[in-house]
Amino acid sequence: MNKKHIGSSFDDFLAEEGLLEKTEAVAVKRVIALQVEQLMKKRKLTKTAMWHRMRTSRAALERLLDPENQSVTLQTLDRAAKALGKRLHITLT
């Protein structure tokens, strides 16, 4: 056989099992949480300083930093980005 890869992709498997969308959503949330956490460390911001800058509750920041919690609003994401000197940019692909 000349085929480099045989069979379906892992994405195909997840789609067949009905898990692709959830898996992708969890992955995106983990990346966002990690990016925020890394930027906070880079800027030497404590959680207290961060939620004050965001003008939000500590609970909202905890939800944002929790990689498993997908209950984050666009407003919270935007406030976090601004508190870190960044802009929120969302694209649909």
ChimeraX commands (.cxc) that place a marker at each C-alpha (Angstrom):
marker #1 position 0.00,0.00,0.00 radius 0.5
marker #1 position 1.15,3.51,-0.78 radius 0.5
marker #1 position -1.09,5.24,1.73 radius 0.5
marker #1 position 0.81,7.01,4.47 radius 0.5
marker #1 position -2.16,6.94,6.87 radius 0.5
marker #1 position -4.74,4.22,7.03 radius 0.5
marker #1 position -8.19,4.75,8.51 radius 0.5
marker #1 position -9.93,7.82,9.76 radius 0.5
marker #1 position -8.54,10.72,11.76 radius 0.5
marker #1 position -9.01,11.22,15.48 radius 0.5
marker #1 position -11.38,14.09,14.66 radius 0.5
marker #1 position -13.46,11.68,12.60 radius 0.5
marker #1 position -13.57,9.27,15.53 radius 0.5
marker #1 position -14.66,12.05,17.93 radius 0.5
marker #1 position -17.33,13.19,15.46 radius 0.5
marker #1 position -18.66,9.64,15.11 radius 0.5
marker #1 position -18.86,9.37,18.91 radius 0.5
marker #1 position -20.59,12.77,19.15 radius 0.5
marker #1 position -17.70,14.23,21.13 radius 0.5
marker #1 position -15.97,16.54,18.64 radius 0.5
marker #1 position -17.75,19.79,19.53 radius 0.5
marker #1 position -17.37,19.31,23.28 radius 0.5
marker #1 position -13.72,18.31,22.91 radius 0.5
marker #1 position -12.96,21.37,20.79 radius 0.5
marker #1 position -14.77,23.67,23.24 radius 0.5
marker #1 position -12.79,22.27,26.17 radius 0.5
marker #1 position -9.54,22.66,24.24 radius 0.5
marker #1 position -10.30,26.29,23.37 radius 0.5
marker #1 position -11.18,27.09,26.98 radius 0.5
marker #1 position -7.96,25.48,28.21 radius 0.5
marker #1 position -5.91,27.58,25.79 radius 0.5
marker #1 position -7.67,30.78,26.86 radius 0.5
marker #1 position -7.20,30.00,30.56 radius 0.5
marker #1 position -3.52,29.22,29.98 radius 0.5
marker #1 position -2.94,32.41,27.97 radius 0.5
marker #1 position -4.56,34.59,30.64 radius 0.5
marker #1 position -2.59,32.87,33.40 radius 0.5
marker #1 position 0.71,33.27,31.50 radius 0.5
marker #1 position 0.07,36.95,30.82 radius 0.5
marker #1 position -0.80,37.51,34.47 radius 0.5
marker #1 position 2.51,35.92,35.49 radius 0.5
marker #1 position 4.42,37.93,32.88 radius 0.5
marker #1 position 2.91,41.15,34.23 radius 0.5
marker #1 position 3.28,39.95,37.85 radius 0.5
marker #1 position -0.45,40.34,38.51 radius 0.5
marker #1 position -2.04,38.52,41.42 radius 0.5
marker #1 position -5.60,37.26,41.11 radius 0.5
marker #1 position -6.74,40.09,43.37 radius 0.5
marker #1 position -5.05,42.71,41.19 radius 0.5
marker #1 position -6.46,41.08,38.06 radius 0.5
marker #1 position -10.10,41.03,39.15 radius 0.5
marker #1 position -9.77,44.61,40.36 radius 0.5
marker #1 position -8.41,45.64,36.94 radius 0.5
marker #1 position -11.19,43.72,35.26 radius 0.5
marker #1 position -13.80,45.45,37.46 radius 0.5
marker #1 position -15.50,42.13,38.02 radius 0.5
marker #1 position -15.91,39.55,40.77 radius 0.5
marker #1 position -13.30,37.11,41.97 radius 0.5
marker #1 position -15.71,34.33,40.96 radius 0.5
marker #1 position -15.73,35.57,37.36 radius 0.5
marker #1 position -11.93,35.49,37.26 radius 0.5
marker #1 position -11.90,32.00,38.81 radius 0.5
marker #1 position -14.31,30.79,36.10 radius 0.5
marker #1 position -12.05,32.30,33.45 radius 0.5
marker #1 position -8.92,30.65,34.87 radius 0.5
marker #1 position -10.61,27.26,35.36 radius 0.5
marker #1 position -9.78,25.26,32.21 radius 0.5
marker #1 position -12.79,22.99,32.71 radius 0.5
marker #1 position -15.38,25.75,33.25 radius 0.5
marker #1 position -16.92,26.90,29.98 radius 0.5
marker #1 position -19.27,29.42,31.64 radius 0.5
marker #1 position -17.35,32.50,30.56 radius 0.5
marker #1 position -19.01,35.47,28.90 radius 0.5
marker #1 position -17.61,37.56,26.09 radius 0.5
marker #1 position -17.73,40.50,28.47 radius 0.5
marker #1 position -15.45,38.69,30.92 radius 0.5
marker #1 position -13.06,37.75,28.13 radius 0.5
marker #1 position -13.00,41.34,26.89 radius 0.5
marker #1 position -12.39,42.72,30.39 radius 0.5
marker #1 position -9.55,40.26,30.93 radius 0.5
marker #1 position -7.95,41.18,27.63 radius 0.5
marker #1 position -8.13,44.89,28.42 radius 0.5
marker #1 position -6.79,44.33,31.96 radius 0.5
marker #1 position -3.79,42.62,30.35 radius 0.5
marker #1 position -3.27,45.34,27.74 radius 0.5
marker #1 position -4.62,43.16,24.95 radius 0.5
marker #1 position -7.60,43.17,22.60 radius 0.5
marker #1 position -10.07,40.34,22.30 radius 0.5
marker #1 position -10.21,39.03,18.76 radius 0.5
marker #1 position -12.63,36.25,17.83 radius 0.5
marker #1 position -12.91,34.63,14.43 radius 0.5
marker #1 position -15.22,31.99,13.08 radius 0.5
marker #1 position -13.57,29.37,10.91 radius 0.5
marker link #1:1,2 radius 0.2
marker link #1:2,3 radius 0.2
marker link #1:3,4 radius 0.2
marker link #1:4,5 radius 0.2
marker link #1:5,6 radius 0.2
marker link #1:6,7 radius 0.2
marker link #1:7,8 radius 0.2
marker link #1:8,9 radius 0.2
marker link #1:9,10 radius 0.2
marker link #1:10,11 radius 0.2
marker link #1:11,12 radius 0.2
marker link #1:12,13 radius 0.2
marker link #1:13,14 radius 0.2
marker link #1:14,15 radius 0.2
marker link #1:15,16 radius 0.2
marker link #1:16,17 radius 0.2
marker link #1:17,18 radius 0.2
marker link #1:18,19 radius 0.2
marker link #1:19,20 radius 0.2
marker link #1:20,21 radius 0.2
marker link #1:21,22 radius 0.2
marker link #1:22,23 radius 0.2
marker link #1:23,24 radius 0.2
marker link #1:24,25 radius 0.2
marker link #1:25,26 radius 0.2
marker link #1:26,27 radius 0.2
marker link #1:27,28 radius 0.2
marker link #1:28,29 radius 0.2
marker link #1:29,30 radius 0.2
marker link #1:30,31 radius 0.2
marker link #1:31,32 radius 0.2
marker link #1:32,33 radius 0.2
marker link #1:33,34 radius 0.2
marker link #1:34,35 radius 0.2
marker link #1:35,36 radius 0.2
marker link #1:36,37 radius 0.2
marker link #1:37,38 radius 0.2
marker link #1:38,39 radius 0.2
marker link #1:39,40 radius 0.2
marker link #1:40,41 radius 0.2
marker link #1:41,42 radius 0.2
marker link #1:42,43 radius 0.2
marker link #1:43,44 radius 0.2
marker link #1:44,45 radius 0.2
marker link #1:45,46 radius 0.2
marker link #1:46,47 radius 0.2
marker link #1:47,48 radius 0.2
marker link #1:48,49 radius 0.2
marker link #1:49,50 radius 0.2
marker link #1:50,51 radius 0.2
marker link #1:51,52 radius 0.2
marker link #1:52,53 radius 0.2
marker link #1:53,54 radius 0.2
marker link #1:54,55 radius 0.2
marker link #1:55,56 radius 0.2
marker link #1:56,57 radius 0.2
marker link #1:57,58 radius 0.2
marker link #1:58,59 radius 0.2
marker link #1:59,60 radius 0.2
marker link #1:60,61 radius 0.2
marker link #1:61,62 radius 0.2
marker link #1:62,63 radius 0.2
marker link #1:63,64 radius 0.2
marker link #1:64,65 radius 0.2
marker link #1:65,66 radius 0.2
marker link #1:66,67 radius 0.2
marker link #1:67,68 radius 0.2
marker link #1:68,69 radius 0.2
marker link #1:69,70 radius 0.2
marker link #1:70,71 radius 0.2
marker link #1:71,72 radius 0.2
marker link #1:72,73 radius 0.2
marker link #1:73,74 radius 0.2
marker link #1:74,75 radius 0.2
marker link #1:75,76 radius 0.2
marker link #1:76,77 radius 0.2
marker link #1:77,78 radius 0.2
marker link #1:78,79 radius 0.2
marker link #1:79,80 radius 0.2
marker link #1:80,81 radius 0.2
marker link #1:81,82 radius 0.2
marker link #1:82,83 radius 0.2
marker link #1:83,84 radius 0.2
marker link #1:84,85 radius 0.2
marker link #1:85,86 radius 0.2
marker link #1:86,87 radius 0.2
marker link #1:87,88 radius 0.2
marker link #1:88,89 radius 0.2
marker link #1:89,90 radius 0.2
marker link #1:90,91 radius 0.2
marker link #1:91,92 radius 0.2
marker link #1:92,93 radius 0.2
view
